[in-house]
Amino acid sequence: MDPIVTFIRASRKKNGLSQEDLAFKAGVGLRFLRELERGKPTVQLDKVNDVLKMFGKQLGVIDKEPDHDQ
């Protein structure tokens, strides 16, 4: 599973927040949050940052690990 999805879901549960609570506090729609937690690949990055901001995080650029299949 995607590390962002895992982090958001775990952080939400650790903080005792329902999806509805987190969506409201982050200023995003419930549908968006549900799709984010399901790992939908076409989410809007600005909204992902709105959710991550609730846990003191933001998206960033990191080096891609080399493909070991080649």
Secondary structure, DSSP 8 states (H G I E B T S, - for coil): --HHHHHHHHHHHHTT--HHHHHHHHT--HHHHHHHHTT-TT--HHHHHHHHHTTT-----------S--
